[in-house]
Amino acid sequence: MDVLSLIKCNSKVSLCGLEGSALAYMLARIGQELNQPLFIVIPSLDDAQKIAEALKFFLSPLEPLPLNEKVFLLPEEPSLPYTGVSPRPEVLGKQFKALFGLLNINSPVVVTTPKMLISYFIPVSNFNQKIQIYQKGEEIPREEFIQFLQFLGYERLNLVEGVGEFSVRGEIIDIFCPLYKWPLRLEFFGDTLESVRLFNPITQRSERHLNNFILIPANPIPHQEAAFKQAKKRIEALNLTKEIAQKICSFLEIPIHQPGIEDYFPLFYEKTETLFDYLPEKTIFCLVQPGQLEKTAHFFEKKVRSHLKELIEEKRIHLPFKYTIFPWRKIKNRLNNHKQILCYALPFLKTDVPIAQFKAKIPFAHLSFSQKQSHFKPQIEKWQKMGYSISLVASHPWAQQRLAALFETWHYIVQTKTPPFQHEPGISIYRGILSEGFILPEARLVILGERDWQIRTEPLVELPKKKELLPVSSFEDLKPGNLLVHVQHGIGCYQGLKTVTSGGITGEFLVIEYQDKDKLYLPIDRLHLVQKYKGIGDKLPSLDKLGGKTWGKTKQRVKKAIQKIAKELVSLYAKRLAQPGYAFSPPDSMFNQFTDSFPYMETPDQQRSIEEILADMSCPRPMDRLICGDVGFGKTEVAMRAAFKAILDAKQVAVLVPTTILAEQHYLTFKQRFAQFPVNIACLSRFRSLKEQKQILEKLKKGEIDIIIGTHRILQKDVVFKDLGLVIVDEEHRFGVKQKEYLKKLKTSVDVITLSATPIPRTLYLSLLGIRDLSLIETPPSGRRPVKTYLARFNPILLKDVISREMLRGGQVFFVHPRVRGLSGMARLLKRLLPQMQLGIAHGQMPEKQLEETMLAFLRHEIDLLLCTSIIESGLDIPNANTIIINRADMFGLAQLYHLRGRVGRAKEQAYAYLLVPGEKLITQEAQKRLRALLEHTELSSGYKLALYDLKLRGAGNILGINQSGHIAAVGYEMYLEILQRAIQELKGEPVYEEIEPEIKIPIMAYIPQTYISDQTQRVTFYKRLSQVRDLNELQDLQTEMKDRYGQLPQVVENLFQLIQIKLWCRRLAIKRLDTKDGLLRVYFHSKTPISSEKIVNFLKTHPSYSFTAQNALLIPLKKEHTFKKLEKTIQSLEEMI
């Protein structure tokens, strides 16, 4: 009897011998054939996510719209209730999307965990009320619609970047509804919905038009005052102590979403319901590992009971158990009303229930990466001979093409497809997401997920170029009170935008205050003359005097110092080119073995960097290559390939690092990587006794040590090499002046690779090409998961839960506290909460040796939790530390928070970051916005772009390798880099053009009114971007973007674009000034104009009413014609003369 007949005839059936994607395939088939809803419960969230991902591949199209979606994940969050942690908006969104699927999709497939099965939800009737469908062309009263969005729990912000947000800009409303992959952009004309579009949250540009859209709730708590008042009334019915009831009342006092408020959603509704109330008729329950499911549910239930007991003892706010958990015993009774499929991974299980047995296998199980390479093609041939249908799955179009091309070189006929999967004979290559595949002999089917087929192929198809993020301007977070640097007037204080009306003409100006409260009103078309000041550390410079001489002198001083650096860089490069060096032999079979023993697929950037290094090493001149890339992006592997190449040529390698901790870490990494090869590695640092140091030095001199790793100790005179061929320097900017000077000399005689963990601006990368060999590694390794970030109130019970959860999985925790002063008190609290925990303390005021020993103990996992200030070492990579708790997160800047969060999430394990804010106080709107930016999708938010921008500027300072902090502080990072890039261009002999900046004074209103873009920061950002436009295509692009994001352009904004267009023409024609006086349009030419005097004479002959003055000015009578029209005609005529 086949599996479908078994299910039709019995109320309970066991499926044995299936797990992972093989189980997903079988359940997808059952759901399809029986056309019945499936509700799949899996013990862990990790496995639930994998099964849901696989089911989507088997059942759903690639990018489905809401009503075409079949598979829904109903995810859980790890925290306990009433600990002051809110679920992440995208998790709430997925939960509501799954509830929508259960109520509205024909035969949905929902995947969840026991924790969600024993949870309560908002009543079905309330949920149904909150689902609305809207058609294009429909009349929708806008104000009522905005109130409805708040009722659904959407949060109103200026810019929509994450699920559950909406923004209103004039005629445009943006909404990120959980049902859609991208946010919606609605354009109204009055109350008529004129257009519905999906837009990309990275670029903020529309991508696809829709005829209708569906709205569902985004949060169980409405953003409405009336709902909060109602919730407070319901507290009385709960039988809580007076003290707790009052505390909950004060928590609900202000109708805003404070962290952890979602736990109190039962107060906002008449009753609560369970998932059983949402299930469609004839739902089949699929219970994966039933015994484990029951165990997990009981464990969580027990944990919640003891947690509530603790809350009662500590008099902390909570709701009673009956509002928190739907007990498992009741669930067991409810399950008896449904058909059940019990799924087991092991075959041949003895049970009273009818069994369907399978023998699913994992392809290439127990094979190493290199073994997989050699077995891949023969195994495909074997499966073909056995008559199996073979499908491979690639997540990117280029990977799909690359695979197809590889199979064609083997003379196979393949079909390229997109999901949903269809079981067909032959070889198919799908574009979709399936991490691992299976072999199912019963169905004569082989499916290879991306992890199964990852083999080294020639890049037959060009790899995709890294997409640049939305152009980032440092003005995106500009606020009144920030410092600005004006090219001509120096450092002043930004006061905001001001609308000024003079002579009947209204315009907007950027106001900068200088010394003695002098103010500069900068026209908005001249914003390219200012940059946001970014210095070093927190120390701020004093303001310059408007019209004073100090700024000019400061700029000159910095320029001289920069020219000196640039000269040094260029002469060092020239010297190196002239020096003879050792040319290494080409890679041989032993090198290829080392390459094959790398257990991962190299990222495209890694591969390119390795090729660049091998090419450098084969040249008969010393190499000096800098490799830039974030920690964990694989720089060390690139350096180890170079080290192995050097050893194969009987040369020695020195690895130089700034701290003893990094030396120990690199030593462990190198030992592990070279374990299979006859390579001798030693570490020279103060953690080695004098006797050990002496032995190492002897062996080094004799050539018995191949790789020596150490701090500046290896630069001392008593360290003698037999034949040094390669030096690898990590984080060079952190060495002292003497060591840097020594390295400079070294670079002209041996091959040197420098590693840097700080990213740098691409512009600097390009300008340094030709005087410094640079490799950028910007692609993270595959399998990296974004860090799950939570905003929470400081709560000892939460700390205990988070830390014990990390320790339970064998991990370690960073606990960051903003000040040294409170560390000892915090240590006492943590020890009281978890007495069995090993705790270490680290801060900048400790003696260096003690700090090193603490960090080393953490690295060796002798410490479970490191309590520290924000000094966590940037180069330090501790893959076992996967939870970071940042206390008083509201006291840190955005870039600092991103940098701290980057300390975790380097391994395959899921990493967590908890941003703690004070327990009792309400957080300010400003701090909420800053923390919100961190909660958004890691790589999409504007917060991420700004933090990255900030880090790149700092990275640029580090790379120059010379302490320039004084000069950077004097003029700010951006100005410093501009001067540097110019100096390098001059030294390389590249032409440096002084751009003519036309001054345009025409009586026309051209600005962005507040009624069009109400948010001042967004207006300033657009002004800044407009002032940086360099060609007409860019201008057209910006105009399209503005129209898309804010609606039809008002006339004054149209004028602004025309003004910038005229400015571009003036630059091209070298016109330095345009103005109108006495009924004349006056065009003043620069001496560098490309229009010859003969052509101007001929031009005047055809325009007898025009005249030309001795001051190089063309005078044009205006008569009654519109100034812009006249200008356009004139400039177009002049353009034709070039």
N, C-alpha and C positions, 0 to 999 in steps of 0.2 A: 504494500500500500504506500503510495507516495505521500509526501509531507502535507500537501493541500487536502487530500482526502482525510488524513488523520485529524487535521484541525477541524474540518467540517463535521466529523462524526463524534468528536470528544470535547468535553469542556476544558480538559487540561491535557497538554502535550509537552513532552520534553524534546528539545533539540540538543544533541550532544556532538562534541567534536568541532564546534564552531566558535571562533572569537574574532574580534577586530573587524576588518573589512569583509571577511568571509561571512561573518554573522550578519553584517549590514546588508550584504548582497542577498542573503536568503530571506531576511525580513522584508526587504524591498520587494522581492518577488512575491512573497505571501500577501503583502498589502495590495500590490497591483492586481494579482489574480483574483483575490477575494473581494476587492473593492470595498474594504472595511477600514475604519480608523485604527491606527496602532498607537498604543501608549507604552513607550519603552522606558523601563526604570533600570538604571545602572549604578553600581555602588559608588564610583568616584566621578567627579566632574571631568577629570582628564580623559577618562575612557568615554564618558558621555559625549564630550566634544569631538573625539575621534570618530565615534560611531555616527554622530550627526553629520559630520563632514563627509563621511563615506556614503551615507544615505542620500545626501544632496547630490553627490556624483551619480548615483544610480537612478534618482527619481526626478531631479529638478533641472530646468535649463540653466545655462551659465549665469545670466543676470536676470532673474525673473522679476516681474512686477508683482505687487502684493497678492493678486488673486490667482497667479500661476504658481505660487510657491507651494510646495507639498510638505517640506520637512522643517520642523521648528525645534530649536534647542531651548529648553526652559532651565536656565542656569541658576546656580546658587552662589552666594557669597560666603567666604570662609568664617566671618565673625559671628560671635554670639549675639543674641538680641540685647537691647538696652545697654550697649557699651559705648554709645555715642558715635557710631560709625554709620554713615549713609552708604547704601549700595551705589556702585558707580552708575552714572546715567545710562551707559550703553547696556549694562546688565538689566536694569529696570526695563529698558526698551525691549530687550530680547524676551523678557518675561511677558510683557504686555503683547508682544507680537505673537508669542505662542498661544496666549489666551484667545487672541483674535482668531488664530488659525483653528483652534478647537471649535469656536462658535460659527465660523464663516466659510471654512474650506471643506470641500467634499473629500472625505476619507483622508484626513490629515495624518501625518506621522510626527508624533511629539516625543522628544528624548529628554529625560530628566533624571534627577537623583533622589534618594530616599528623603533627604532634607526638605526638598520642595514638596514631596508627597505629604509630609506631615505638617506643612505650613498652611496658614490661612490666607485668603485673597479677598479682594473687594467683591461684593455680591454681583452675580451675573446680571441682574436687572440694571444695576448702576453702570456696569461695564458696557452693556448694550446701549444705554442712553448716551454714552460718551463716544460711540462710534458714529461718524458722519461721513457721507460721501458728497462731494461737490463737483459740479460740472462747469466746464469752461463756458462763459456767456451767462452764467447764473447771476441773479441779483442777491448779494450777500451784504447785509448791513455791517459795515466794517467795524464800528465800535462794539457792536454785540459780538462779532466774530473774535475780536481781540480779548474780550472778557471770557468767551468760551475757551480760548486757548489757555487762559490762566486757570479756568475751572478744570481743565484737563491736566494741570500740573506743569505746563510749559513755562520756562523762565525767560523773562524779557531782557535781552542784552543788546549791545550796539552791533555786535558782529556774531553771526551764527557759525559755529565751528563744531559743536558737539550735539549728540542726541538730546532731545528735550529742551532745545532752546528756540526762541523766536525773536525776530527784530522787526521793527516798523520803521520804514523810511519813506515818507511821502506816500506815493501811490503803491509802493512795493512792500510786501510782507514776506519775510523769509522764515521758514519753519523746518526744523529737523525732526520729522516724524519717524518713530522706530520702524515703521513698515518699509521704509525706503533706504537703499544703500547710500544715497546722497540726499542733501536737504532740498526742500521745495522752494521755488521762488514764485510768488503769486503777484501778478500785476493787475491793478484795478483801474477802472475809469469811473470815478465816483464810487458807486456801490456795485458796479458790474465787474465780474471777474473776467478780464480780457485775455489773460495768458497764464498758463501753468507750465513751469519749467523745472527740471532737476539741475542743480548746479554743483560744481566741484568745490568743496570747502577749502581746498588748498589755494586755487587760483581765484575763487569767488566768481568764476565765469559760468554761465548757463551752458549745458551740454546736450539737453534733450527736451523736446516738447511733449506734454501730455494733454489729453482731452479732459481728464478728471483726476481727482485724487481722494484718498481716504484718510481721515484723521482718527487716531486712537489715543488713549491717555499716554502720558509720558512719565507720570509720577502719581502714586496713590493719594498724595496730599495736594489739594487744590491751592493755587496761589491767590486765595481770596479771604478777605477779612471775615465775611459772614460764616465761612466754613470753620474758621478757627474759634469763633464765638460758640458755634454749635457744639464743637468738640469739647470745649471747656464745660458745657452744661452736662455732657454725658459722663464726666468723671465721677459725679456723685453716685451713680448706679454701680460703681465697681467694688464697693466695700474695701477701699484702701484706707490706711491710717491717715489721719488728718494731715500729718506732716508731709507724707508722700503726695497726697492729693494736691496740697498747696504747691509743692515743688513742680508737679506736672503742669498746674495752672500757670505758674510763672514762666515755665518753658514754652508754653503756647501763647504767652502774652503778646508777642509781636508776630504778626503773620508773615514771617519769612522762613525759608527752609534752612534751619540750623542743622548741623551734622547729627545724624541719628534720628531725625524726626519721623522717618518712614516706619520705624518700629511701633509708632503710636497710631497707625492708620485706622485700627478698629474704632477709635474715638470719633472718626469723621464719617462713619456709616451706621445705619440702623442695626446691621448685623454683619457677620463675616461668613464666607463660604469656603469650601475646600475644592481641590481640583476635580473631585468626583462630580461636583455640581456643574462643571464646565464640559464634561465629557459628552460627545455625541452618542447617539444610540449605536449599539452593536460594536462598541469599542473593544478591541482585543488587547489585553495586558500582556506585555512581553517582559518577564522578570529575568534579568541577567544575573547569574550566580545568586539564586534566591536566598541561600543561607547567609551569604555575605551581606545581602541587602538588609535582611532582618537585623543582623548584628550591627550594621552601620546606623540603622534607624534607632535601635535601642540605645546605642552608645550616645547618639546626639540627644535623645530624649532625656537620658540620665544626666547628661552634662548640663542641659538647660535647667532641670530641676535643681541641681546643686548650685548652679549659677544664680537662680532666683533666690535661693536660700541665702546666699552670700549678699545679694543686693538688699534683701530685707534686713539682714544683720547690720549692714553698713548704711542703712537708711537712704539708699539711692533710688532714683525714680525707675519704675518698671510697671508693667501691667500683669495681672494674675496669669497663672499657667494656662487656664482655659481659653484665654485670648491669644496665647502664644503658640501652642502646639496641639495638633490633632493626633491623639495617641495611636500608636501602631496597632494595638489590639482592635481598635475600631476600624482601622484600615483593612485588617485581615477579614473582618466581616463584610466590608463593602466589596472586597476583591471577589468574594464568592458569587457576586451577581454578574461577573464578566468571564468570558473565555480567557484562558491563560496559556501562554507559551513560556515554559521554563527553559532557560538557555544555559547550557553548561559548556565550559571550554574542553573538559576531558571527555574522551569517548567511553563507551561501554559502561555506563552508569546503571547500577541496579536500582530500579524505582517501580512503584506501583502504577505509575503513569505511562501511557503508550509512548514509545521512544522512536525518534527518527535519528539514525546514526549517520555521521559524516566523517570523512577523513581529510579535512582541510589541512594544507601545509603552508609554511611560510617560504617563499622563494629565496634561494641563496642563503638559507639560515646557516649561522655559524661560520660563514665565510668572511675573511677580512676584506678590506677594500681592494687590496692588490689581487687577492684570489678571485674576487668577483670579476675583475678585469679579464682574466684569462678564461673563466668559465662561461662568460655571458653568451658569446656567439654559439659555441657548441651546444649549450642548453636550449637556445632558441631552435636550433636545427632538430634537436631531439624531440621537443614538444611538437614541432611541425609534423614530424614523421608519425607521432602518436595520434595525429588528427585533432589536436587541441586548438581551440580558438584562443588567440593571444592578443591581449590589449595592454598598451603601455600608457601611462598618464603623465603629462608634463604640465606644470603650472603656468609657464609663460609661452607665448606664441613662438618666440625665438628658440626655446628649448624643444618645442614640438617640431619646428622646421629642422633643427640640428639633428634630432633623432631620425626623422624621415630621411634626411640626406645620408645619414650613416647607413640605414637599412638599404637604401638604393645602391650604395657602393658595394654592399654584399649581395646585390641582385635580387632583392626581395620586393614584391609588390605590396605597398602599404596604403592604407586609407587614413587620411587625417579627419578627425571628427570633433564635435563638441557634445557635452552631456545633454540630456540624460543618456546613460549607457544602454547599448543594445547588444545582445548576445548574438554575434554573427561570425561565420567562419572567416579564416584568414588572419592577417595582422592589422590591427587598428592602432592608431596613435591619437589619443584624446587630449584635448586641452581642458584641464580641470584640476581639481584638488583632491588628491588621494595619496596620503603619505606612505602607506605600505599596502602591498597587495597580497595575493594568496593563490594557491593552486587548489582547485576543487575537482578531483578526479571524477566524482559522480556527475558533474555537469560538463566534463571535458573542457575545462575553462582555466586559463591562466591570466591573471591581471597583475601587472607590475606597477606599483606605485613609484613615486619619484625616488624614494629612498632605496628601492630595490634595483633600479636600473642606473643609478648614479655611477657612470663610468666615464673615464677620460675620453672625450671625443675631440677631434680637431674642431676648432671653432669655424665650421664650414659656413655658418651664417654669421654676419657681423653682430657682435653683442650690442644690446641696446645701450644707447648713451644715457648717462645719468641725467635725469630730468632736473633742471634747476627749479627750486621752489619759487613761489611768488616773489618778485623783486622786493627785497626787504630794505626798508629805509629806517635809519635810526630814529626817524620822527614818529614811528608807529607807537612809541610809548612816551612821546614828548609831553611833559606836563608843565604848567606855569611853575617857575622856580628852578627849572633845570638850566644848566649852563649851555650856552651856544658859542661856537667859534665863528666869527665873521672874517672872511679872507683879508679884508682891508682894515677892519676896526678892532679885531681881537676878541677877547673873551668878555661876554656880557650875560645877563640873566634874562631868560625868556619870560615875558609877561602875559602871553596869550595873543589871540587875534583881535583886531579892533576894526570896526567898520567906521569909515570916515567919509563925510560928504563935503565936497568943496567945489564951489562954482557950479552947483547943480549936478555934479558927477559923484556917484557913490562907488567906493572901492574898499577892499579889505587889506589890512596891513598886518605884518608880523611885528610885534613890539618887543624891542630888546632894551633892557636898562643897563647903563654903564655906570662907571664911578660917578659920584656926586649926583646920583639920580637922573643923569642925562639920558634921554630916550632916543632910540633910533627907530623910525617907522619904515620898515623894509617892504617895498612893493612885492606882491605875491609872485610876480614873474621873475623875481631875482633871488628866489630861495636857494638856488644852487650855490650862492655865495656863503651860505651858513651850513655848519655841521653841528651835530650834538657833541658836546664835550664829553669824552671818555678818557679819564686819566688812569693813574695807577693807585690802587688802594682807595681809601675813603677821603684822603686829604684833598680839599678843593682849593684851586688857585684864587688869587684876588682878581677883581674885575679890572679891565683896562679902562683907560680914560678915552672918551670919544674924541677923536681928532688929536690924541697925544702921540708921542714918538716911541713910547716903550714897546708897543706891539711890533713895530717895524724892526726894532733892534733885536727883540726876542726871536723873531722869525729868521733874521739874518744869522743869529748865533746857531740856531738849530740847523739851518741849511748848511752852514759850514761843517758842523759836526757830522751831518748825514753824508755830505760829499766825501768826507774823509773815510767813512765806513764803506761807501760804495766803491771808492778807489781801492781800498784794501781788498774787498771782495773780488774786484776785477783783476788786481795784480796777483792775488793768490791763485786765481784760476789760470792766468797766463803762465805763472811760474810752474804750476802743476803740469800744464800742457807741454812745457819745455823739458820737464824732468823725465829721464828714462825710468821705467818701472818694470815690474815682472808681468809678463803676459801668461796668464793661466791657460792650461790646455782645455780643449772642448770637453763637455760632459761625456762620461763613459758609462758602461753598463752598471758599474758600482754606484755611480751618481743616480742613475735611473732607478736602481733598487731602493735607494734612500727616498727618492721621490714617491715611488709606489708604496712605501711603508707609511706615508702620511695618511691617517685614517679618514680624512675628509676630502671633499671636492674643493679645489682651490677656487676662491672667488675670482672673477675676471680681473679685478685690480691687483690681487696677489700674483696671479699668473703673469700679468704685464710687468709688475715690479721685479719678479724673479728673472724674466727674460732681459730686462734692462740691466740688472746687476751682472748677469752672466756675460752680457755683451761688454760691459765696462771692464770686467775682470780679464777678458781675453785680449784687451788692448794693452800695448806696451807702454802705458803711462799710468801713474797712480790714480786710483778711483777715489772720488769724494762724493758719495751719494747720500742724500737725505731722504728718509722714508717717513712720511707723515700719515698718521691714521689713529683713530680712537683706540683706547685700550680694548683688547679682546678682538680686534679686527684682523689679527694674523700677521703683524709686523715681525714678531719673533721667528715665525716659521720661515719667512723670507730671509731673515738674517742667518738662520741655521742652514739654509741651502747654500748660502755663500760660504759659511764656515766649513761645511763638508767639502765643498769644492776646493777650498784652500788646503784642507788636510790631505785630500787625495793627491795634491801636488807637493806633499811633504813640507808644508808650511805650518807655522803655528798661528793660533788665533787668540787675540786678547779681547775680552768683553768688559768694557768699562762702564760702571754704573755709579750714580751719585750717592747712594746710601747702602749701608750694610744689609738692610732688609731686602732691597732689590737684588743685591748680590746673591743672597741666600735663595731668593725666589727663582732667579735665572738659573742658579746652580741646579735646583731641583728639576726645573723645566728641561734643561739641556741633558741632564742625566737620563731622564725618562725618554726623551726623543732619540738619543743616541744609543739606548740600551742594547739594541740588536747589532751594533757595529763596533769594531775594535778601535774605539776612540777614548783616550784618557782625558778626563776633565777634572780640574781642581778649582777650589775657591779660596781666594786670598783676602781675608778680612780680619777685623779684630776679634771675631768669634773663634778664630783658630789660635791655638797656643803658639808661643814663640818657637817651640820645638817643631810643631807641624809646619809653621811658616818656613822655617829653615829647610826642611825636607822638600817642600814644594819648590822653593827657589833653586835647590840643587837639581831637581828633576827637570825644571824648566830650562836651565842652562844646558843640560845634556840633551835636551830635545825629547825627553820621555813624556812630557805633558803636551797634548795637542791643543787643548783649549783652557785658558786661564780666565777665571771670572773674578772680578774684584772691584773695590772702590778705587779712589785716587792712589791707594797704596801701591797699585801696580805701575804707577808712573815714577816711583822712587828709584834712586840710583842703584840700589842693590838688586833690582829686578833685571836680570839679563836673559835675553831670549837666544836660542840657538839660531833660529831663522824665522823671524816674525813676518807673516805675509798679509794679515788682515786684522784691523782693529774695528770692533763694533762698539759704538758709543751710544748709551741710552740717556735721553734727556740732557743733552749737552748744556743747555741754558742754566742748569742747576749747579754747574761746577764753578769753582773760583777762578779768578783772573789768571793766576799762575798756571793752573791746569789747562786753561783754554789756550794760553800762549804755547805750552808744550805740545798740545794737540795740533796747533797750527803748523808747527815745524814738522810734526809727524805726517801730516797730510800731504807733504810734498815728496815723501819717500815710500810710504806703504799705502795699500788700499784701505780706505776708511768708509764705514757705513755708519750714519748717524740716524738714530730712531727718535721720533718725537710723537708724543701722544696728544699734542694740541693741534686741532685743525687750523688751517690758515686760509685767508681769502684767496679765491681763485685768481684775482687780478695780480696779487703779489707773486703767486706761483708762475703766472705767465711772464711777468717782467723779470723774474729771476732766472728764467730759462736762458741758457746761453752763458750764465756766469756761475750757476750752481746746478748740479744735477739733482733733480727732484723727482720722487715717485709719490703719488698720492694714493692711499688706500681708503676709499670712501664707502665700499660695500660691506655691510655687516655680514658675518658668516650665516649660512642658512640655518634655520632651527632656532635663531634668536627670538625669544618671545618678548613682547613689550612688558614693561614692569607694571603690575596692577597697582594703581595709586589710589589711596583713600584719604579723605579729609575726616578727622575725628576729634572729639573733645578729649582732653587729657583725662584719663580714667584708669586707676591702678588695675581694675579688673580686666580692662581691655589689654593693658600691657602684659599681664600674666597670661592671657589667652594667646596673644600674638607670639610672645617669646617661647612659650612652651610648645606651640604648634611647630615653630621652626626647629626647635631642639628635637622634637619627636621624629622629624624626618632627617635628623643627623646634620642639620645646618647650623650656621652661626648668624649672629645679629649685630648690626651697627646701631648704636643709640647715640644720636647727635644732639648735644645740648648747646644753646647759643653762647653761654658764658662759662668760664672756668669756675667762677664763684659758686655756682649751684651744684657742681659735679659730686661733691662728697655726700650731700644730702640726698641726691638722686640715687647714688650708689647704695645708700642705706635702705631706701625705699625698695629698690629692685631686689636686694638680697633678702629683704623681709618677705617679698612676694614669692621669690623662687630660691629658697635656701640652698638647693642642690646645684645651682648654676655657678659655673666658673666665670668670674667677672674681671675684666681688666680696664684700667683707666688710662687715657692718652690725651695730652694737651700740650700746646706749644711752650708752656712755662716749665715743663719737666726737664731734668738733666737729660742731655742727648742720649747717653748710654741707657738710661732707664726707659726712655721712650722707645728706643730700638728694641730692647729686650721684650717690652710689652707687645710691640707690633709683631715680633718674631714668634712669640707665644701664640698670638692670634692666627698667624699664618700656618703654624704647625697644629692648629686646632687644640691647643692646650687651654684656650679660653673660649667660652661659648658666646659671651656678649662683650663687645668693646664699647665702653662708654667714653665718648670723646667730644671735643669741640669740632669745628668744621675743618680741622687740619688733616682729615683722612688723606693720605698720600695719593696724589693723582696717578702716579705710574703703577701703584700697587694693584695687583690683580688677585683677588681672593675669591675663586669661583664657588667656594663653599659657603660664602656669606651671601644669603639671598633674601634677607629682610633688613630694611633700614627704617628706623623710627626717628623722625625729625621733630624734636620738641620745640614748641613756640615757632612753628613754621612761618607764622605771620611776621616774624622779626627778620627773616632772610629775604634777600633780593631774588628775583626770578632766575637769573643766570646761576646764582649760587645754589638754588634749589635743584636746578637741572643737573648741575655738576655733581651735587651730593647724591642725587638719585642714580646717577650713572655708575656709582660704586657697586651697585648690585645688578643682577640680570645678565651676568656674563657666561653663565653655564646653561645647560639645556633645561635646568629646573625652572619652574615658574617663580619669578621674584616679586616681592611686595614692598611697597613704600607706604608708610603711614605718616601723614602730616598732622601733627597734633597742635591744637589751638587751646587756649585756656578753658578750663572746665566750666566756669560760671559765666564769664563775660560773653557778650555778643560780639562777634567779629565785625570790624568796620567793613563797609561796602568795598573800600579800596583793597583791603587785604583779601576779601572774598574773591574779588576779580583776579588778583594775582595768583591765588591758590587754585582758582577755577582753571586758569590757563594750564596748570600742571595736570589737572585731572583729564583734560581733553586728550584725544588720541596723541600719543607721543610725537609722531612726526608730522602731524597735520596742522597743529595749532600755531597761531601767530606767536604765542609765547615761546614755542620751540625755536621758531625761526630767529626771534630776537636773541634768545640765549645763545644760539649757535653763532649768530653774527658777532655777539659780544666775545665769545670764546675765540672766534677766528681773529678778531682784532688783537686780542692778547697773545694768541699763538704767533701772530706776525712779529710781535715784539720779541718773543722768545727765540724765534728762528735766527734773528740777526746775530744772536750769540754774543753780543757786546752789551754791557749794561747801559742802556739808553734811558733809564727811567726818568732821569731829570729832564731830558729833552721832551719825552712823551708827555710828562706832567705839564710842561710849559705850553705846549700847543694842542695836546689831545691826540689820541691814536689816529683818527682819520686824517687830520692835517699832516701828521708825521709820515704816514704811509704815502700820502700824495707827494710830499716833497721827496721821499725816498725813491718812489717809482720814477719821478722826473729825473732825479740825479742819475739813476741807473741807465735810463734811456740815453741821456747825454753822453755818459761814459762809453756806452756801447756804440755810439756814433749814430744812433737813430734820430731822425728829425723830431724836434719838440716844437710844436706849434703853439704860439700864444694866441688863444682864441679871442676874437673880437666879441665884446659883449655889448650888443646894441641897446641904446637907451631909447625907449619908445614912449612918447608923451602925446597921446591922442585923446581928445575929449569923448571917451566911450566907456560905458560901465561894463567892466569885465571882472567878475569874481564869482565865487560859489556861495549863494545865499544860505542862511541857516534853515530856511524853509525847505531847501532841497537836501542838504546833508546837515542834520542837526548836531551831530557829534563833532566837537572842535578837533579832536585828535585825527579823526578820519579826514576832515577838511584839510588840515595841515599836511597830512600824508599825501593827499592828492596834489596839493600845491607843490610839494617837494618833488613828487614824481613828474609833474608837468614841467617844472623848471629844469629837470635833468634830461628831458627828451632831446634826442639828437638828430632824428630824421622824421620825415612825414609819415612813414609806415608806423613808426612807434606811436606817433601822435594819434593816428587813426585808430590804432589798437586800444589806446587809453580811452579814447572817446567812446568806442564800442563798449568797453568794460564799464565805464561810468553809466552809460545809458542802460546797460543790462542790470547793474546793481542798484541804481537809484531811480530809474524811470526816465521819461522824456526830458531832454535838457531844456531848462528855462533859457530865454534869450540872453541873459547876462553870462550864462555858462558857455553858450554858443560863441559869444563875443570873446570869451577868455581863450577858447580853442583857436579862434581866428587870430587873436593877438600872438599866441605862441607860434602859429604857422608863419605869420609875418616875421617874427623874430628869427625863425629858422632860415627864411629867405634872406633876411638882412645879413645873417652870419655868412651865408654862401656868397653874397655879393659884396661883403666887407663894408656894409653900411653901419656907421657907428652911432648915428642918431636919427630919429624921426620925430618931427613935431608939427604942430599946426599953429600959425600965427598970421594975423591980418588977412584972413581968407586964403592963405597959402599953405600947402603941404610942403614941408621942407625936409629934403633927404640929404643928409651929410655923409659923404663917402670917406672911408679910411684911405690912406695912401697906398695900402696893399690891395686895393680893389682889383679884381680880375678884368674889369671893363676898361678898355683903353680910351684915351682922350679922343681919338679919331671917331670911335663908335659913339661917344657921347655927342660929338659935334653933329654926326649924321642923324642921331636920335632927335636933337633939337631942331634940325631942318624939317623933320616930319611932324614936329609938335611946336609950331611957331609961338604958341602962347606960353611955353615953358621957358625958363631961363636958368643959367648956371653962374654961380658966384665965385669969387676968388677964394672963398673958404671951402671950396670943393662941395658946395651945396646945390642940389637941383631944386628949383622952386616951381611948384605946380599949383596953378589956380584951382580952387575947389568948386567954385560956383555953387550950384545947389545939390551937387552929387554927394552921395553918402561917402564918408571918408574911407571906410573899409573897401567899398567897391572901387573907388579911385585908386587906392593903394594897390589892390590886387591887380588891376589892369596895368598900372605902371610897373610893378615888380615883374609881372609876367613878360612885359616888353623888354625890361632890362635883362631878365634871365636868358632871353633868346640871343642876347649879344655875346654871352660867354662862349 
